[in-house]
Amino acid sequence: MKLNNGYDIPQLGVGTWTLRGETAIANVCQALKVGFRHIDTAQMYENEEEVGQGIAESGVPRNEIFVTTKVNTHNMRQGAEAVRQSIDESLRKLNTGYIDLLLIHWPVKDCIKHTWQVMEAYVRAGKIRSIGVSNFNEHHLDELLSYAEICPVINQIEVHPLMSQEENIAINHELGIQVEAWGPFGQGDIDIVGLPLLQDLAKKYGKTTSQIVLRWIIQRDLITIPRAKPNHFAENLEIMNFTLSQEDMAAIGTLNQNLRSDAKNDPENFPW
Ligand SMILES: NC(=O)c1ccc[n+]([C@@H]2O[C@H](COP(=O)([O-])OP(=O)(O)OC[C@H]3O[C@@H](n4cnc5c(N)ncnc54)[C@H](OP(=O)(O)O)[C@@H]3O)[C@@H](O)[C@H]2O)c1
């Protein structure tokens, strides 16, 4: 996918939330070895060092890999200097020379402006290629765009068949901001893969339910970053060789219930 600053991002990547220590290193290394080229981490996940190690151990050239991390809400609350220090720490821990994409993790009230201005300075300094946001609704974007000198390239939000986010996605796309779907499988906490319609479609297309979900996301021109154990990697990668009909795309769209995998993940109720 093309970002609004000219850089490309692989539409399908892998998430690393909850992965720690050796598991995180091995997971990232294996993901790159089987063909993923896009890794998503965050300061909050406390695994940036391991993600960096996994990248190094994979042997895949740096310029083939897209790495995202996110500024922790705690650091945002501490002010601009804390944000600066946290970005330096992310650069040191990842040890990838530069970061492809840095996101504001959550729209922390009264902390977005100073965080964004620090992030813009890192882009100008060439240490960060692209900057974006996560869990932003329309009014958060409006606020940011009122002073931003650099437009966000991405808004990473929760998207799965029970939380289709049609309106928010349309708003972002109108602004030239790509949308990245986190939690495509409802974080494994709500039963997405057990939905009868998805199971019927899996049979119809000769695919798994997970592949139907990822394909539905990809065909909506979204980016996505499923987290998986290595035994699911091949399955999650093999979604580019079939197409869901318009009719079936629309049918999945009717499953929406605006249901978050966890009610506390509502940006309007932030901070939790
Ligand atoms: N910006 C934000 O605020 C935010 C919030 C949450 C997450 N994220 C990012 O988005 C990434 C993805 O979201 P997530 O980790 O919350 O949850 P997710 O990707 O929706 O779900 C992960 C669960 O799906 C299972 N799974 C993966 N592939 C599967 C397959 N082919 N068949 C069956 N089950 C499968 C995994 O099981 P196995 O482990 O057994 O494979 C795991 O239990 C995160 O890792 C993180 O990088 C961002």
The ligand as a Gaussian input file, in Angstrom:
#p B3LYP/6-31G(d) Opt

LIG

0 1
 N       -2.794000       0.001000      18.363000
 C       -3.346000      -0.669000      19.336000
 O       -3.906000      -0.109000      20.305000
 C       -3.306000      -2.160000      19.298000
 C       -4.129000      -2.913000      20.178000
 C       -4.064000      -4.298000      20.099000
 C       -3.240000      -4.913000      19.167000
 N       -2.429000      -4.177000      18.345000
 C       -1.514000      -4.817000      17.374000
 O       -2.278000      -5.670000      16.525000
 C       -1.750000      -6.978000      16.586000
 C       -2.851000      -8.004000      16.339000
 O       -3.866000      -7.908000      17.307000
 P       -3.958000      -8.881000      18.584000
 O       -2.630000      -9.471000      18.846000
 O       -4.578000      -8.112000      19.654000
 O       -4.990000     -10.014000      18.209000
 P       -5.401000     -10.831000      16.878000
 O       -4.325000     -10.805000      15.860000
 O       -6.784000     -10.434000      16.527000
 O       -5.561000     -12.284000      17.497000
 C       -4.507000     -13.066000      17.923000
 C       -5.094000     -14.438000      18.183000
 O       -5.509000     -15.018000      16.920000
 C       -5.012000     -16.324000      16.839000
 N       -4.716000     -16.675000      15.433000
 C       -3.813000     -16.092000      14.610000
 N       -3.833000     -16.690000      13.399000
 C       -4.755000     -17.667000      13.485000
 C       -5.244000     -18.632000      12.558000
 N       -4.786000     -18.684000      11.313000
 N       -6.205000     -19.513000      12.977000
 C       -6.691000     -19.447000      14.231000
 N       -6.280000     -18.542000      15.155000
 C       -5.327000     -17.677000      14.771000
 C       -3.764000     -16.348000      17.656000
 O       -3.554000     -17.667000      18.107000
 P       -2.089000     -18.340000      18.073000
 O       -1.231000     -17.459000      18.945000
 O       -2.347000     -19.705000      18.607000
 O       -1.623000     -18.361000      16.643000
 C       -4.102000     -15.393000      18.803000
 O       -4.775000     -16.096000      19.830000
 C       -1.118000      -7.044000      17.985000
 O       -0.261000      -8.147000      18.163000
 C       -0.441000      -5.696000      18.052000
 O        0.773000      -5.701000      17.321000
 C       -2.471000      -2.808000      18.404000

